[in-house]
């Protein structure tokens, strides 16, 4: 194993493979930055390009492209409140408010550092888990996925600000919207009004672009703001990214917790980066001593989001490389690329092609370091976009939003969806409803429904399956703890309030 590791590293640093790392990383960064494109689109475009390549060259180019996407998506999330990919959605919650405070460079520094370190963490964990990969992956099945989804929904109370009821309403509406379309599990078509467009449901990217980017454009227009940044802070200078690096390094517990969450959820085939993104963000919010800062420009929110987002790639690669079961849409295309070049997951990759496996993993790490390095260098220049007059930026943001909505499925209807969600998002801002709660429900709704139905099919409609499995039971207890602790604290406050008031009157 050590010999294969050394061979893989030596190959990566040789010519022309090192060139493919830089080319793939920069391409990934560009496609991640543009909303609606992302990893699956880029890898699908690169796949035919690699047909004439040697297997090692193809593996490096495809993997480096995968590694560059995640950080690229955070740039647009921070600068214009438009996540480049669904996996960067939670980054907008605190990244964009920091940009509005004139601290865009600082936010980009946090994102770049958390992304690079998260990717390294995820790959190292993958290497350590290779000997026991089968037992870990098989431990998770639909009942566990169900409780993970419930866990995410239960924390809506923590992201709802001062109004728990409004948070429930926003989450409930988001959950209902997530059920629109044809269900592959139940075989039914719901809430589609007989239209072919809604057969596939509401596109998540279009909804996110509408709720955040277009809603923010409407808000900036109504408020007649001159620039995105409300004042010039230190984060818009060359010192901002250095502060961002310090923010991450000074919060090791938060980083390791977030990266661990990202890696573990990445192990679950089909869960995807958007789930890891939100679960990690919610966990950081819940454990914070100042949860009210989240959504207002808390660097902890960016750390949690980006560390998990990049660490999940390491987790998603484990079932892909060991069993040939893609952990995400991007790794599904990567798997196709491996098979095209006669690199078969499982025994072959873990045996005679072990050096190629390490070549792939080192390429992923180096690509993340390259993109984060470029991001740190370019942060002050990117931050200047927040000081460009809004009258110039608004048309550009709208063009990017419309193209991003259209790009993934090539359907004009998704542009209409984005606009509709834009007006809905602005109304939610005006009336103080949580857009975060709605997005969480939109992301977790399909996972909740599918895992619930599959669990009942597994148990022949016995609900005991949700509590008799060890991991499910632990997750259920965690959900109960999350729900009951705030209620107990609220009850204590109400009991103590009359006593405090009575003593004051005396």
MIDREN-55855 format. One record per residue (C-alpha): residue in three letters; x, y, z negated. Coordinates in nm, 4 decimals, decimal comma. Each point is the difference from the previous one (the first is absolute). Example, Ala and Ser with C-alpha at 12.3 -4.5 7.8 and 13.67 -1.06 7.14 Angstrom:
BEGIN
R  rest         x         y         z
R   Ala    1,2300   -0,4500   -0,7800
R   Ser    0,1370    0,3440    0,0660
END
This chain:
BEGIN
R  rest         x         y         z
R   Unk    0,0000    0,0000    0,0000
R   Unk    0,2861    0,2375   -0,0845
R   Unk    0,1675   -0,0799    0,3297
R   Unk   -0,3215    0,0757    0,1926
R   Unk   -0,0348    0,3268   -0,1910
R   Unk    0,3514    0,1096    0,0957
R   Unk   -0,0554   -0,0969    0,3661
R   Unk   -0,3253    0,1950    0,0126
R   Unk    0,1581    0,3115   -0,1502
R   Unk    0,3031   -0,0202    0,2301
R   Unk   -0,2212   -0,0319    0,3073
R   Unk   -0,2104    0,2998   -0,1041
R   Unk    0,3045    0,2257   -0,0254
R   Unk    0,1314   -0,1050    0,3429
R   Unk   -0,0653    0,1693    0,3346
R   Unk   -0,2637    0,0304    0,1481
R   Unk   -0,2192   -0,1228   -0,2908
R   Unk    0,0802    0,3043   -0,2116
R   Unk   -0,1252    0,2165    0,2901
R   Unk   -0,3283   -0,1945    0,0071
R   Unk   -0,0439    0,0694   -0,3719
R   Unk    0,0205    0,3758    0,0513
R   Unk   -0,2144   -0,0066    0,3147
R   Unk   -0,2683   -0,2157   -0,1632
R   Unk   -0,0005    0,2011   -0,3220
R   Unk   -0,0434    0,3332    0,1797
R   Unk   -0,2707   -0,1411    0,2276
R   Unk   -0,1796   -0,1382   -0,3048
R   Unk    0,0247    0,3353   -0,1734
R   Unk   -0,1496    0,1750    0,3045
R   Unk   -0,2879   -0,2474    0,0386
R   Unk   -0,0661    0,0088   -0,3744
R   Unk   -0,0160    0,3787    0,0053
R   Unk   -0,2656    0,0037    0,2746
R   Unk   -0,3407   -0,0922   -0,1496
R   Unk   -0,1694   -0,3003    0,1551
R   Unk    0,3126   -0,1624    0,1441
R   Unk    0,2152   -0,1706   -0,2634
R   Unk    0,1774   -0,3336   -0,0161
R   Unk   -0,2304   -0,2368    0,1933
R   Unk   -0,0191    0,2346    0,3001
R   Unk    0,3760    0,0611    0,0080
R   Unk    0,0950   -0,3672   -0,0342
R   Unk   -0,2552   -0,0976    0,2639
R   Unk    0,1595    0,2505    0,2402
R   Unk    0,3530   -0,1163   -0,0821
R   Unk   -0,0754   -0,3708    0,0294
R   Unk    0,0154   -0,0191    0,3825
R   Unk    0,3097    0,2237   -0,0060
R   Unk    0,1874   -0,2637   -0,2023
R   Unk   -0,0708   -0,2919    0,2362
R   Unk    0,3471    0,0170    0,1545
R   Unk    0,1785    0,0618   -0,3319
R   Unk    0,2017   -0,2471   -0,2003
R   Unk   -0,2019   -0,1278   -0,2994
R   Unk    0,2145    0,1952   -0,2477
R   Unk   -0,0452    0,3280    0,1898
R   Unk   -0,3758   -0,0490    0,0289
R   Unk   -0,0343   -0,0804   -0,3712
R   Unk    0,1976    0,3085   -0,1025
R   Unk   -0,1893    0,2406    0,2284
R   Unk   -0,3435   -0,1281   -0,1049
R   Unk    0,0806   -0,0118   -0,3706
R   Unk    0,1659    0,3422   -0,0047
R   Unk   -0,3094    0,1434    0,1690
R   Unk   -0,2138   -0,1557   -0,2716
R   Unk    0,2229    0,1562   -0,2667
R   Unk   -0,0238    0,3519    0,1414
R   Unk   -0,3787    0,0247    0,0121
R   Unk   -0,0843    0,0291   -0,3703
R   Unk    0,2022    0,3126   -0,0768
R   Unk   -0,0987    0,1625    0,3298
R   Unk   -0,3640   -0,0244   -0,1023
R   Unk    0,0672    0,1905   -0,3207
R   Unk    0,1343    0,3047    0,1875
R   Unk   -0,3323    0,0863    0,1628
R   Unk   -0,1803   -0,0967   -0,3222
R   Unk    0,1971    0,2620   -0,1919
R   Unk    0,0264    0,2751    0,2621
R   Unk   -0,3481    0,0022    0,1567
R   Unk   -0,2032   -0,2257   -0,2333
R   Unk   -0,0300   -0,2644    0,2729
R   Unk    0,1451   -0,3430   -0,0871
R   Unk    0,1948   -0,1474    0,2889
R   Unk   -0,1236   -0,3465   -0,0970
R   Unk   -0,2687   -0,1283   -0,2363
R   Unk    0,2810   -0,1085   -0,2317
R   Unk    0,0923    0,3652   -0,0579
R   Unk   -0,3505    0,1133   -0,0923
R   Unk    0,0664    0,0314   -0,3738
R   Unk    0,3073    0,2136    0,0740
R   Unk   -0,2305    0,2797    0,1156
R   Unk   -0,1596    0,0269   -0,3461
R   Unk    0,3064    0,1645   -0,1549
R   Unk    0,2345    0,0547    0,2946
R   Unk   -0,2186    0,2565    0,1725
R   Unk   -0,0778    0,1956   -0,3203
R   Unk    0,3772    0,0263   -0,0535
R   Unk    0,0364    0,1293    0,3549
R   Unk   -0,2656    0,2625   -0,0728
R   Unk    0,2053    0,1044   -0,3033
R   Unk    0,3003    0,0629    0,2239
R   Unk    0,1693   -0,3253   -0,1098
R   Unk   -0,0242   -0,2023    0,3211
R   Unk    0,3740   -0,0673    0,0119
R   Unk   -0,0107   -0,1273   -0,3566
R   Unk   -0,2924   -0,2307    0,0813
R   Unk    0,1851   -0,1347    0,3057
R   Unk    0,3052   -0,0620   -0,2182
R   Unk   -0,2125   -0,2035   -0,2410
R   Unk   -0,1530   -0,1968    0,2874
R   Unk    0,3332   -0,0690    0,1726
R   Unk    0,1660   -0,1216   -0,3196
R   Unk   -0,2918   -0,2129   -0,1190
R   Unk   -0,0381   -0,1487    0,3493
R   Unk    0,3643   -0,1058    0,0361
R   Unk    0,0273   -0,1401   -0,3520
R   Unk   -0,3391   -0,1722    0,0333
R   Unk    0,1088   -0,1753    0,3190
R   Unk    0,3240   -0,1182   -0,1623
R   Unk   -0,1938   -0,1257   -0,3022
R   Unk   -0,2508   -0,1884    0,2161
R   Unk    0,2694   -0,1751    0,2037
R   Unk    0,2021   -0,0973   -0,3085
R   Unk   -0,3102   -0,1478   -0,1606
R   Unk   -0,0734   -0,1890    0,3224
R   Unk    0,3485   -0,1546   -0,0054
R   Unk   -0,0419   -0,1018   -0,3638
R   Unk   -0,3445   -0,1495    0,0640
R   Unk    0,0935   -0,2073    0,3042
R   Unk    0,0567   -0,3202   -0,2061
R   Unk   -0,3440    0,0246   -0,1687
R   Unk   -0,1924    0,1747    0,2781
R   Unk   -0,2516   -0,2777    0,0589
R   Unk   -0,1193   -0,0192   -0,3613
R   Unk   -0,0425    0,3786   -0,0273
R   Unk   -0,1963    0,0425    0,3225
R   Unk   -0,2278   -0,2966   -0,0684
R   Unk   -0,0816    0,1368   -0,3479
R   Unk   -0,2061    0,2785    0,1598
R   Unk   -0,3287   -0,0804    0,1717
R   Unk   -0,3408    0,1719    0,0469
R   Unk   -0,0971    0,0116   -0,3732
R   Unk    0,3239    0,1838   -0,0809
R   Unk   -0,0468    0,2357    0,2951
R   Unk   -0,3521    0,0745   -0,1258
R   Unk    0,1239    0,1093   -0,3426
R   Unk    0,2772    0,2097    0,1564
R   Unk   -0,2687    0,1863    0,1967
R   Unk   -0,2185    0,0382   -0,3105
R   Unk    0,3042    0,1264   -0,1892
R   Unk    0,0476    0,2744    0,2562
R   Unk   -0,3671    0,0978   -0,0048
R   Unk   -0,0092    0,0028   -0,3802
R   Unk    0,2575    0,2742   -0,0105
R   Unk   -0,2232    0,2406    0,1958
R   Unk   -0,0805    0,1492   -0,3410
R   Unk    0,3592    0,1217   -0,0270
R   Unk    0,0029    0,1791    0,3349
R   Unk   -0,3356    0,1696   -0,0346
R   Unk    0,1129    0,3093   -0,1857
R   Unk   -0,2491    0,1408   -0,2483
R   Unk   -0,3048   -0,1749    0,1437
R   Unk   -0,0104   -0,3770   -0,0321
R   Unk   -0,3479   -0,0061    0,1570
R   Unk    0,1194    0,1859    0,3114
R   Unk    0,2895   -0,2434    0,0261
R   Unk   -0,2406   -0,2937   -0,0092
R   Unk   -0,2158    0,1620    0,2687
R   Unk    0,3033    0,0593    0,2256
R   Unk    0,1266   -0,3531   -0,0602
R   Unk   -0,3436   -0,1495    0,0605
R   Unk   -0,0413    0,1849    0,3295
R   Unk    0,3490   -0,1098    0,1051
R   Unk   -0,0839   -0,3601   -0,0869
R   Unk   -0,3199    0,0150    0,2068
R   Unk    0,1872    0,1464    0,2973
R   Unk    0,2611   -0,2782   -0,0227
R   Unk   -0,2769   -0,2587    0,0557
R   Unk   -0,1036    0,1478    0,3369
R   Unk    0,0512   -0,2339    0,2939
R   Unk    0,0279   -0,3697    0,0652
R   Unk    0,1182   -0,2224   -0,2841
R   Unk    0,2127   -0,2916    0,1102
R   Unk   -0,0645   -0,1738   -0,3326
R   Unk   -0,3793    0,0185   -0,0146
R   Unk   -0,0594    0,0229    0,3750
R   Unk   -0,2357    0,2949   -0,0354
R   Unk   -0,0091    0,3474    0,1550
R   Unk   -0,0824    0,2721   -0,2541
R   Unk   -0,0945    0,3687    0,0159
R   Unk    0,1021    0,0369    0,3650
R   Unk   -0,3319    0,1349    0,1321
R   Unk    0,0380   -0,2355    0,2936
R   Unk    0,2982    0,1877    0,1447
R   Unk    0,2961   -0,1817    0,1502
R   Unk    0,2433    0,2611   -0,1376
R   Unk   -0,0776   -0,0837   -0,3649
R   Unk    0,0441   -0,3736    0,0594
R   Unk    0,3620    0,0254   -0,1196
R   Unk   -0,0897    0,2339   -0,2865
R   Unk    0,1371    0,3421   -0,0854
R   Unk    0,3680    0,0340    0,0854
R   Unk    0,1960    0,0699   -0,3187
R   Unk    0,2562    0,2265    0,1681
R   Unk   -0,2734    0,2154    0,1555
R   Unk   -0,1753    0,0280   -0,3369
R   Unk    0,3206    0,0977   -0,1819
R   Unk    0,0925    0,2560    0,2658
R   Unk   -0,3461    0,1528   -0,0280
R   Unk   -0,0232    0,0030   -0,3788
R   Unk    0,3397    0,1604   -0,0464
R   Unk    0,1439    0,1638    0,3124
R   Unk   -0,3155    0,1357    0,1669
R   Unk   -0,1615    0,0830   -0,3347
R   Unk    0,3123    0,1976   -0,0900
R   Unk   -0,0131    0,1847    0,3330
R   Unk   -0,3577    0,1035   -0,0764
R   Unk    0,1019    0,1080   -0,3487
R   Unk    0,2956    0,2062    0,1261
R   Unk   -0,2286    0,1647    0,2565
R   Unk   -0,2711    0,0845   -0,2504
R   Unk    0,2505    0,1306   -0,2564
R   Unk    0,1810    0,1978    0,2745
R   Unk    0,3376   -0,1229   -0,1278
R   Unk    0,3051    0,1408    0,1762
R   Unk    0,2277   -0,3048   -0,0457
R   Unk   -0,0241   -0,3516   -0,1463
R   Unk    0,2527    0,0871   -0,2722
R   Unk   -0,1520    0,2531   -0,2365
R   Unk    0,3435    0,1279   -0,1021
R   Unk    0,3669   -0,0725    0,0685
R   Unk    0,1280   -0,2354   -0,2667
R   Unk    0,3410   -0,1527   -0,0577
R   Unk   -0,1228   -0,3107    0,1771
R   Unk    0,0037    0,1806    0,3317
R   Unk    0,3755    0,0598   -0,0202
R   Unk    0,2981   -0,2323    0,0313
R   Unk   -0,0178   -0,0783   -0,3711
R   Unk   -0,3479   -0,1499    0,0182
R   Unk    0,0966   -0,3477    0,1205
R   Unk    0,2674   -0,0256   -0,2712
R   Unk   -0,2682    0,0639   -0,2604
R   Unk   -0,2074   -0,2671    0,1709
R   Unk    0,2813   -0,2546   -0,0370
R   Unk    0,0335    0,0871   -0,3695
R   Unk   -0,3738   -0,0439   -0,0533
R   Unk    0,0179   -0,3609    0,1191
R   Unk    0,3230   -0,0912   -0,1815
R   Unk   -0,1298    0,1488   -0,3257
R   Unk   -0,3121   -0,2233    0,0069
R   Unk    0,1417   -0,3539    0,0304
R   Unk   -0,2901   -0,1671   -0,1823
R   Unk   -0,2577    0,1505    0,2343
R   Unk    0,2092   -0,0877    0,3037
R   Unk    0,0552   -0,3646   -0,0967
R   Unk   -0,3654   -0,0460   -0,0943
R   Unk   -0,1189    0,1491    0,3293
R   Unk    0,2496   -0,1963    0,2088
R   Unk   -0,0984   -0,3207   -0,1793
R   Unk   -0,3684    0,0633    0,0712
R   Unk    0,0796    0,0646    0,3661
R   Unk    0,2067   -0,3180    0,0315
R   Unk   -0,2598   -0,2206   -0,1704
R   Unk   -0,2899    0,1329    0,2075
R   Unk    0,2150   -0,0307    0,3110
R   Unk    0,0245   -0,3722   -0,0754
R   Unk   -0,3761   -0,0324    0,0476
R   Unk   -0,0682   -0,0560    0,3718
R   Unk   -0,2434    0,2584    0,1333
R   Unk    0,0001    0,2277   -0,3043
R   Unk    0,2135    0,2579    0,1800
R   Unk    0,1855    0,3121   -0,0986
R   Unk   -0,3131    0,2089   -0,0535
R   Unk   -0,1064   -0,2214   -0,2910
R   Unk    0,3491    0,0055   -0,1539
R   Unk    0,0109    0,3762    0,0505
R   Unk   -0,3190    0,0642   -0,1961
R   Unk    0,0474   -0,2619   -0,2714
R   Unk    0,3450    0,1387   -0,0789
R   Unk   -0,1265    0,3598    0,0000
R   Unk   -0,2883   -0,0903   -0,2305
R   Unk    0,2354   -0,1862   -0,2335
R   Unk    0,2267    0,3050   -0,0234
R   Unk   -0,2963    0,2279   -0,0668
R   Unk   -0,1411   -0,2291   -0,2657
R   Unk    0,3276   -0,0321   -0,1909
R   Unk    0,0831    0,3721    0,0177
R   Unk   -0,0119    0,2202   -0,3089
R   Unk   -0,1317    0,2801    0,2233
R   Unk   -0,2405   -0,1619    0,2473
R   Unk   -0,1607    0,3374    0,0698
R   Unk    0,3140    0,1010    0,1971
R   Unk   -0,0625   -0,2703    0,2588
R   Unk   -0,1532    0,1458    0,3123
R   Unk    0,1474    0,3398   -0,0879
R   Unk    0,3596   -0,0683    0,1052
R   Unk    0,1356   -0,2683   -0,2357
R   Unk    0,3284   -0,1433    0,1287
R   Unk   -0,0889   -0,3244   -0,1791
R   Unk   -0,2799   -0,0507    0,2522
R   Unk    0,2418    0,0180    0,2930
R   Unk    0,2477   -0,2329   -0,1709
R   Unk   -0,2699   -0,2586   -0,0674
R   Unk   -0,1421    0,0217    0,3503
R   Unk    0,3240   -0,0100    0,1991
R   Unk    0,1910   -0,2486   -0,2174
R   Unk   -0,2821   -0,2527    0,0320
R   Unk   -0,0515    0,0767    0,3681
R   Unk    0,3576   -0,0933    0,0927
R   Unk    0,0410   -0,2819   -0,2513
R   Unk   -0,3064   -0,1714    0,1457
R   Unk    0,1930   -0,0712    0,3222
R   Unk    0,2297   -0,2351   -0,1893
R   Unk   -0,2992   -0,1784   -0,1505
R   Unk   -0,1868   -0,0169    0,3319
R   Unk    0,3020   -0,1585    0,1682
R   Unk    0,0064   -0,2927   -0,2435
R   Unk   -0,3123   -0,1836    0,1247
R   Unk    0,0899    0,1062    0,3546
R   Unk    0,3478   -0,1501   -0,0051
R   Unk   -0,0684   -0,2999   -0,2216
R   Unk   -0,3418   -0,1167    0,1243
R   Unk   -0,0562    0,1918    0,3218
R   Unk   -0,2993    0,1733   -0,1640
R   Unk    0,0187    0,3762    0,0710
R   Unk   -0,0246    0,2129   -0,3125
R   Unk   -0,1200    0,3026    0,1997
R   Unk   -0,0889    0,1127    0,3535
R   Unk    0,3558    0,1217    0,0544
R   Unk    0,1584   -0,3262   -0,1114
R   Unk   -0,2435   -0,1846    0,2275
R   Unk    0,1543    0,1750    0,3018
R   Unk    0,3485   -0,0559   -0,1444
R   Unk   -0,0806   -0,3701   -0,0338
R   Unk   -0,0980   -0,0098    0,3668
R   Unk    0,3353    0,1581    0,0853
R   Unk    0,1869   -0,2650   -0,1979
R   Unk   -0,1880   -0,2841    0,1688
R   Unk    0,0612    0,1507    0,3470
R   Unk    0,3736   -0,0193   -0,0708
R   Unk   -0,0224   -0,3611   -0,1265
R   Unk    0,0411    0,0953   -0,3650
R   Unk   -0,2571   -0,2064   -0,1862
R   Unk   -0,1003    0,0805   -0,3592
R   Unk    0,0291   -0,2650   -0,2667
R   Unk    0,2636   -0,2711   -0,0018
R   Unk    0,1865    0,1263    0,3066
R   Unk    0,0305    0,3578   -0,1256
R   Unk    0,0879   -0,1123   -0,3532
R   Unk    0,2451   -0,2593    0,1326
R   Unk    0,1976    0,0250    0,3210
R   Unk   -0,1066    0,3640    0,0640
R   Unk    0,0596    0,1216   -0,3553
R   Unk    0,2574    0,2549    0,1198
R   Unk   -0,2676    0,1548    0,2267
R   Unk   -0,2314    0,0245   -0,3015
R   Unk    0,2625    0,2003   -0,1901
R   Unk    0,0687    0,2064    0,3123
R   Unk   -0,3710    0,0892    0,0063
R   Unk   -0,0076    0,0925   -0,3690
R   Unk    0,3146    0,2144    0,0145
R   Unk   -0,1352    0,1756    0,3110
R   Unk   -0,3163    0,0877   -0,1954
R   Unk    0,2039    0,1456   -0,2871
R   Unk    0,2348    0,1984    0,2245
R   Unk   -0,2899    0,1366    0,2092
R   Unk   -0,1678    0,1341   -0,3133
R   Unk    0,3259    0,1599   -0,1133
R   Unk    0,0435    0,1616    0,3430
R   Unk   -0,3530    0,1443    0,0122
R   Unk    0,0178    0,1237   -0,3585
R   Unk    0,3387    0,1591    0,0701
R   Unk   -0,1403    0,1763    0,3060
R   Unk   -0,2999    0,1063   -0,2076
R   Unk    0,2158    0,1462   -0,2757
R   Unk    0,2109    0,1899    0,2522
R   Unk   -0,3024    0,1297    0,1904
R   Unk   -0,2167    0,0767   -0,3051
R   Unk    0,0732    0,3763   -0,0144
R   Unk   -0,0766    0,0327    0,3724
R   Unk   -0,3185   -0,2061   -0,0260
R   Unk   -0,1065    0,2066   -0,3007
R   Unk    0,0047    0,3148    0,2128
R   Unk   -0,3129   -0,1300    0,1740
R   Unk   -0,1959    0,0836   -0,3157
R   Unk    0,0887    0,3680    0,0484
R   Unk   -0,1143    0,0162    0,3624
R   Unk   -0,3157    0,2132    0,0344
R   Unk   -0,3171   -0,2065   -0,0349
R   Unk   -0,1422    0,1430    0,3238
R   Unk    0,2835   -0,1803    0,1814
R   Unk   -0,0048   -0,3174   -0,2084
R   Unk   -0,3757   -0,0654    0,0071
R   Unk   -0,0190   -0,0759    0,3755
R   Unk    0,3086   -0,2242   -0,0309
R   Unk   -0,1432   -0,1865   -0,2998
R   Unk   -0,3300   -0,0505    0,1813
R   Unk    0,1761   -0,1300    0,3126
R   Unk    0,2078   -0,2444   -0,2080
R   Unk   -0,3124   -0,1039   -0,1930
R   Unk   -0,2042   -0,0642    0,3133
R   Unk    0,2834   -0,1882    0,1716
R   Unk    0,0638   -0,2030   -0,3148
R   Unk   -0,3672   -0,0925   -0,0286
R   Unk   -0,0165   -0,1006    0,3656
R   Unk    0,3369   -0,1763    0,0330
R   Unk   -0,0540   -0,3200   -0,1982
R   Unk   -0,3143   -0,1307    0,1724
R   Unk   -0,0202    0,2316    0,3004
R   Unk   -0,3586    0,0931   -0,0866
R   Unk   -0,1375    0,3543    0,0099
R   Unk   -0,2506   -0,1074   -0,2647
R   Unk    0,2828   -0,0087   -0,2544
R   Unk    0,0622    0,3699    0,0674
R   Unk   -0,3670    0,0680   -0,0758
R   Unk    0,0365   -0,2042   -0,3196
R   Unk    0,3028    0,2070   -0,1031
R   Unk   -0,1890    0,3261    0,0555
R   Unk   -0,3022   -0,1274   -0,1929
R   Unk    0,2211   -0,1061   -0,2901
R   Unk    0,1695    0,3389    0,0223
R   Unk   -0,3243    0,1820   -0,0772
R   Unk   -0,0835   -0,2602   -0,2646
R   Unk    0,3445    0,0507   -0,1554
R   Unk   -0,0436    0,3777   -0,0095
R   Unk   -0,3423   -0,0392   -0,1644
R   Unk    0,1623   -0,2283   -0,2596
R   Unk    0,2628    0,2676   -0,0691
R   Unk   -0,2667    0,2690   -0,0448
R   Unk   -0,2173   -0,2112   -0,2315
R   Unk    0,2927   -0,1633   -0,1867
R   Unk   -0,0513   -0,3595    0,1094
R   Unk    0,3104   -0,2199    0,0035
R   Unk    0,1266   -0,0777    0,3479
R   Unk    0,2556   -0,2328   -0,1597
R   Unk   -0,2794   -0,2117   -0,1508
R   Unk   -0,1645   -0,0314    0,3415
R   Unk    0,3239   -0,1033    0,1725
R   Unk    0,0752   -0,2595   -0,2699
R   Unk   -0,3431   -0,1531    0,0556
R   Unk    0,0431    0,0087    0,3791
R   Unk    0,3317   -0,1828   -0,0248
R   Unk   -0,1051   -0,2604   -0,2565
R   Unk   -0,3551   -0,0635    0,1227
R   Unk    0,0861   -0,2597    0,2687
R   Unk    0,2408   -0,1812   -0,2339
R   Unk   -0,2670   -0,0074   -0,2717
R   Unk   -0,2711   -0,1382    0,2278
R   Unk    0,2115   -0,2545    0,1840
R   Unk    0,1669   -0,1414   -0,3104
R   Unk   -0,3345   -0,0180   -0,1867
R   Unk   -0,1718   -0,1983    0,2769
R   Unk    0,3024   -0,2247    0,0577
R   Unk    0,0241   -0,0740   -0,3730
R   Unk   -0,3619   -0,1114   -0,0131
R   Unk    0,0518   -0,2148    0,3093
R   Unk    0,3008   -0,1634   -0,1678
R   Unk   -0,1941   -0,0738   -0,3205
R   Unk   -0,3296   -0,0947    0,1679
R   Unk   -0,1613    0,3157   -0,1397
R   Unk    0,1272   -0,0469   -0,3546
R   Unk    0,0902    0,3325   -0,1632
R   Unk    0,2281   -0,1764   -0,2492
R   Unk    0,2772    0,0119    0,2574
R   Unk    0,0533    0,3682   -0,0855
R   Unk    0,0905   -0,0731   -0,3648
R   Unk    0,1399   -0,3528   -0,0169
R   Unk    0,3164    0,0612    0,2042
R   Unk    0,2864    0,1360   -0,2191
R   Unk    0,0985    0,2964    0,2171
R   Unk   -0,3650    0,0908    0,0597
R   Unk   -0,0673   -0,0071   -0,3738
R   Unk    0,2939    0,2293   -0,0731
R   Unk   -0,1115    0,2447    0,2695
R   Unk   -0,3570   -0,0069   -0,1346
R   Unk    0,1245    0,0835   -0,3511
R   Unk    0,2003    0,2870    0,1453
R   Unk   -0,3121    0,1347    0,1751
R   Unk   -0,1973   -0,0176   -0,3246
R   Unk    0,2804    0,1798   -0,1815
R   Unk    0,0061    0,2781    0,2586
R   Unk   -0,3768    0,0463   -0,0223
R   Unk   -0,0429   -0,0318   -0,3780
R   Unk    0,2928    0,2081   -0,1304
R   Unk   -0,1252    0,3333    0,1453
R   Unk   -0,3533   -0,0761   -0,1250
R   Unk    0,1291   -0,0724   -0,3517
R   Unk    0,2050    0,3194    0,0012
R   Unk   -0,3024    0,1999    0,1173
R   Unk   -0,2117   -0,1544   -0,2760
R   Unk    0,2570    0,0928   -0,2647
R   Unk    0,0120    0,3582    0,1259
R   Unk   -0,3774    0,0312   -0,0228
R   Unk   -0,0040   -0,1450   -0,3516
R   Unk    0,2734    0,2346   -0,1179
R   Unk   -0,1443    0,3114    0,1655
R   Unk   -0,2894    0,0577   -0,2521
R   Unk    0,2383   -0,0449   -0,2936
R   Unk    0,2405    0,2572    0,1399
R   Unk   -0,2851    0,2378    0,0736
R   Unk   -0,1547   -0,0505   -0,3471
R   Unk    0,3285    0,0733   -0,1742
R   Unk    0,0385    0,3190    0,1978
R   Unk   -0,3467    0,1236   -0,0967
R   Unk    0,0765   -0,0485   -0,3684
END
